[in-house]
């Protein structure tokens, strides 16, 4: 079953093709969207061993001139050293303006490959082949590319759109449960910001999704891609509505940085961030206790809340101030009004933020249920 989504950006428009087994035809498909004569396949060894051969065989069949560049796994590879090593390799191989980089992997590979493509010779063609649920529903779409710098996530980057995104739901069967669940955090986010139906589908069918049911996975991937494509098509460079996509990310990115990008996956951090945003929303009178509860319950059931050492509110606050969305020392939040509707809020009182962080800290260190038993109520 094939589903296509279009990102409408004028001359930079492109298709998102969602189809089981599509990676096996990558060579022939990219030939329809680019005139490139030389290709660089960027990946990690683990990912390439799982999925790379099917791409390689098709490239050989199509007689494509391709090279392979593998980097180690991990967020810590999203840095200037890895970026410039890749650019140097492309230069040594004689890559020119009519070349193309193919990112085969998760968000790290996509972000790194996209940034390299955007600055090599002021821009060469770029194709996304995401292999994690997180990358398929979020990172591979919309043209955000970046590396982390000086301890700040995605500090150096650009907006650079791919020529096409090839999504193969079958590759998700090789993910472990934690990888699948971390991707679901972003899918849940789409439901919260603008799609209550998607949120309900996940609430009712979470066990099937966690069992890698192909039909449900394909549906939630397609629905998520459709939402993001519609938002990006209207606001490519995040001057307005695209900021909605940052729901949960202000606190989430701070948590990732606080724990050194090793203790929490991106999805786990964003889950805490979304719950924190809902608590702030409730404190400001923007949403009901039921809205907070539904978010907490689904995120908890999905298995996204991990037990970790405690953090200090002030330390996390300082991390939040480094977020790219902060302006003039003020943190900008995306807050929820109800499932399916969010709003942009500035100048949130520090005391309200710290109150929400205290509940997060209780969950992180001992679980909210224990906190409730001690007399607290987060709704």
C-alpha positions in Angstrom: 0.0 0.0 0.0 1.5 3.3 -1.1 0.7 6.7 0.3 2.1 10.0 -1.0 2.2 13.4 0.7 3.3 16.6 -1.0 5.2 19.4 0.6 4.2 22.5 -1.4 7.0 25.1 -1.5 7.0 26.3 -5.1 10.2 25.5 -6.9 11.4 23.6 -3.8 8.3 21.3 -3.5 8.9 17.6 -3.1 7.1 14.3 -2.4 7.1 12.1 0.7 6.6 8.6 -0.6 5.4 6.1 2.0 5.5 2.5 0.8 6.6 -0.9 2.2 9.8 -1.9 0.4 10.4 1.5 -1.2 14.1 1.5 -0.2 14.7 -1.4 -2.6 13.8 1.0 -5.5 15.7 4.0 -4.2 18.2 4.1 -7.1 15.5 4.3 -9.8 13.3 6.7 -7.8 16.1 9.3 -7.2 16.8 9.2 -10.9 13.3 10.8 -11.4 14.0 13.7 -9.1 17.6 14.6 -9.7 20.0 14.7 -12.6 23.0 14.0 -10.3 25.8 11.9 -11.7 27.5 11.1 -8.4 26.0 10.0 -5.1 27.2 9.9 -1.5 25.2 7.5 0.8 25.7 8.7 4.3 24.8 6.3 7.1 26.1 4.4 10.1 27.5 0.9 10.0 24.7 -0.6 12.0 22.0 1.0 9.8 23.8 0.2 6.6 24.2 -3.5 7.5 20.4 -3.6 8.0 19.1 -1.6 5.0 22.0 -0.5 2.9 22.3 -3.6 0.7 18.9 -3.2 -0.8 19.7 0.4 -1.8 23.1 -0.6 -3.1 21.7 -3.4 -5.3 19.3 -1.0 -6.9 22.0 1.6 -7.4 24.1 -1.0 -9.1 21.1 -2.1 -11.3 20.6 1.5 -12.3 24.3 2.0 -12.9 24.6 4.9 -10.5 28.0 6.1 -9.5 27.9 6.0 -5.7 30.1 6.1 -2.7 29.6 5.2 0.9 30.4 7.2 4.0 29.8 5.7 7.4 29.9 7.4 10.8 29.5 6.0 14.3 26.1 6.0 16.0 24.9 8.6 18.4 23.9 12.2 18.9 27.5 13.1 19.8 28.4 12.6 16.1 26.3 15.7 15.2 29.2 18.1 15.5 31.5 20.3 13.4 34.3 17.6 13.3 32.1 15.0 11.7 30.5 17.6 9.4 33.9 18.8 8.0 35.2 15.3 7.7 32.3 14.5 5.5 32.8 17.6 3.4 36.5 16.8 3.1 35.7 13.3 1.8 33.3 14.7 -0.8 35.9 17.1 -1.9 38.5 14.3 -2.2 36.1 12.2 -4.2 35.6 15.1 -6.6 31.9 15.8 -5.8 30.7 18.8 -7.8 27.5 20.8 -8.1 25.7 18.0 -9.9 26.2 15.6 -7.0 23.7 14.2 -4.5 23.8 13.2 -0.9 21.5 10.4 0.4 20.9 10.3 4.1 20.1 6.7 5.2 19.4 6.7 8.9 17.7 8.5 11.8 17.6 12.1 12.7 21.3 12.5 13.3 22.1 11.3 9.8 19.4 13.4 8.3 20.4 16.6 10.1 24.1 16.1 9.4 23.6 15.1 5.7 21.1 17.9 5.1 23.5 20.6 6.5 26.4 19.2 4.5 24.3 19.3 1.4 23.2 22.8 2.0 26.8 24.2 2.3 28.8 22.1 -0.1 29.3 24.3 -3.2 26.4 26.4 -1.8 24.0 23.5 -2.2 23.8 20.1 -3.8 20.8 17.7 -4.2 19.7 15.9 -1.0 17.5 12.8 -0.5 16.1 11.6 2.9 15.7 7.9 3.6 14.7 7.8 7.3 15.0 4.5 9.1 13.5 5.4 12.5 9.9 6.3 13.3 11.1 9.6 14.8 12.9 10.5 11.6 10.0 9.3 9.4 7.4 11.4 11.0 9.4 14.4 11.9 13.1 15.0 11.3 13.2 14.0 7.6 10.4 16.5 6.7 10.6 20.3 6.5 14.2 21.0 5.7 15.6 21.7 9.1 19.3 20.7 9.2 21.8 21.3 11.9 24.6 20.2 14.2 25.0 20.6 17.9 27.6 23.2 19.0 29.1 24.1 22.3 26.6 22.0 24.2 23.6 23.5 22.5 21.3 21.3 20.4 21.0 22.3 16.7 22.7 25.6 17.2 24.3 25.7 13.8 22.0 24.9 10.9 20.0 25.9 7.9 16.7 25.4 6.1 17.3 23.1 3.2 14.7 21.0 1.6 15.3 17.4 0.2 14.4 16.4 -3.4 12.3 13.5 -2.0 11.7 11.6 1.2 11.4 7.8 0.9 9.7 6.2 3.9 9.7 2.4 4.2 7.5 1.3 7.2 9.0 -2.2 7.0 12.3 -1.0 8.4 10.5 -0.2 11.7 10.3 -4.0 12.5 14.0 -4.0 13.2 13.7 -1.2 15.8 13.7 -2.1 19.5 10.8 -1.0 21.7 12.5 2.0 23.0 13.2 3.3 19.5 9.6 2.8 18.5 8.3 4.5 21.6 10.5 7.5 21.2 9.2 8.0 17.7 5.6 7.8 19.0 6.3 10.9 21.2 6.4 13.0 18.1 3.2 11.4 16.7 1.4 12.1 19.9 2.6 15.7 19.6 0.9 16.0 16.3 -2.4 14.9 17.9 -2.0 17.4 20.7 -1.3 20.4 18.5 -3.8 19.9 15.7 -5.3 16.4 15.3 -7.6 15.1 18.1 -8.6 12.2 15.8 -4.9 11.0 15.6 -4.6 11.3 19.4 -7.7 9.1 19.9 -6.4 6.5 17.4 -3.3 6.2 19.5 -5.2 6.1 22.8 -7.4 3.2 21.5 -4.8 1.3 19.5 -1.6 1.8 21.4 -1.0 -2.0 22.1 -1.3 -2.8 18.4 1.1 0.0 17.5 3.6 -1.2 20.0 3.3 -4.6 18.4 4.5 -3.1 15.1 1.1 -3.6 13.4 2.0 -2.5 9.8 -1.4 -1.1 9.1 -1.5 1.2 12.1 2.1 2.2 11.7 1.6 3.2 8.1 -1.5 5.2 9.1 0.2 7.2 11.8 3.2 7.8 9.6 1.0 9.1 6.8 -1.1 11.2 9.1 1.9 12.7 10.8 3.6 13.5 7.5 0.4 15.1 6.2 0.2 17.4 9.2 3.8 18.4 9.1 3.7 18.9 5.3 0.7 21.2 5.6 2.3 23.3 8.3 5.7 23.5 6.6 4.0 24.4 3.3 2.5 27.5 4.9 5.4 28.5 7.1 8.7 27.1 5.9 11.1 29.0 8.1 9.1 29.0 11.4 7.8 32.6 11.4 4.4 31.6 12.7 2.4 28.3 12.7 5.4 26.1 12.3 6.4 27.0 15.9 3.5 24.7 17.0 5.8 21.8 16.1 8.0 22.8 19.0 5.4 21.8 21.5 7.3 20.1 24.4 10.6 21.0 22.9 11.6 23.9 25.1 11.7 21.8 28.2 12.6 18.7 26.3 15.7 20.1 24.7 16.9 21.4 28.0 16.4 18.0 29.6 18.4 16.4 26.8 21.3 18.8 27.3 21.1 18.5 31.1 21.6 14.7 30.9 24.3 15.0 28.3 22.3 13.5 25.5 22.9 10.0 26.9 20.2 9.3 29.5 17.1 10.3 27.6 16.1 9.7 24.0 14.7 12.7 22.1 11.2 11.3 22.4 11.5 10.7 26.1 12.7 14.2 26.7 9.9 15.7 24.6 7.4 13.6 26.4 8.4 15.2 29.7 8.5 18.6 27.9 4.9 18.1 26.6 3.6 17.1 30.0 5.5 20.2 31.5 3.9 22.4 28.9 0.4 21.1 29.7 1.0 21.8 33.4 2.0 25.4 32.6 -1.1 25.7 30.4 -3.3 24.5 33.3 -1.6 27.0 35.7 -2.4 29.8 33.2 -6.0 28.8 32.9 -5.5 27.8 29.2 -6.7 24.2 29.5 -8.6 21.8 31.7 -7.3 19.3 34.1 -8.7 16.6 31.8 -6.5 17.8 29.0 -3.4 17.5 31.2 -4.5 14.1 32.4 -5.1 12.7 28.9 -1.6 13.7 27.8 0.0 12.4 31.0 -1.8 9.1 30.7 -1.0 8.4 27.1 2.7 9.4 27.5 2.9 7.2 30.6 1.2 4.2 28.8 3.6 4.6 25.9 6.5 4.1 28.3 8.2 7.5 27.7 8.8 8.5 31.3 12.2 7.2 32.5 13.6 7.3 36.0 16.7 9.4 36.3 18.8 11.3 38.8 17.2 14.6 39.9 17.9 18.0 38.4 17.9 21.5 39.8 15.2 23.9 38.5 17.7 26.8 38.1 20.1 24.6 36.1 17.4 23.5 33.8 16.1 27.1 33.4 19.6 28.2 32.2 19.5 25.4 29.6 16.1 26.6 28.5 17.4 30.2 28.0 19.9 28.8 25.5 17.1 27.5 23.4 16.9 29.0 19.9 13.3 30.0 20.4 14.2 32.3 23.3 14.1 36.0 22.7 15.6 38.8 24.9 16.0 36.5 27.8 12.4 35.4 27.6 11.4 31.8 26.9 8.7 31.2 24.3 6.4 28.3 25.0 3.9 26.4 22.9 1.0 25.7 25.2 -2.1 23.6 24.9 -5.7 24.8 25.1 -7.2 21.4 24.4 -6.3 18.2 22.5 -5.9 19.5 19.0 -5.3 23.2 19.7 -2.2 25.0 20.9 -1.1 28.6 21.3 2.2 30.5 21.4 2.9 32.1 24.8 5.6 34.5 25.9 6.5 36.0 29.2 5.5 33.1 31.4 6.3 33.8 35.0 9.4 31.9 36.2 7.5 30.7 39.3 4.9 29.0 37.1 7.7 27.3 35.0 9.5 26.2 38.2 6.3 24.8 39.6 5.8 22.6 36.5 9.5 21.6 36.6 9.0 20.4 40.2 6.3 18.0 39.1 8.6 16.7 36.3 11.4 16.2 38.8 9.1 14.2 41.0 8.2 11.9 38.0 11.8 11.6 36.9 13.1 10.7 40.4 10.3 8.6 41.9 7.2 8.6 39.7 4.2 10.9 39.9 2.1 8.3 41.6 4.4 8.3 44.6 4.2 12.1 44.6 0.4 11.9 44.5 0.5 9.5 47.5 2.4 12.2 49.3 -0.3 14.7 48.8 0.5 16.3 45.5 -1.8 16.7 42.5 -0.4 17.7 39.1 -3.9 18.6 37.8 
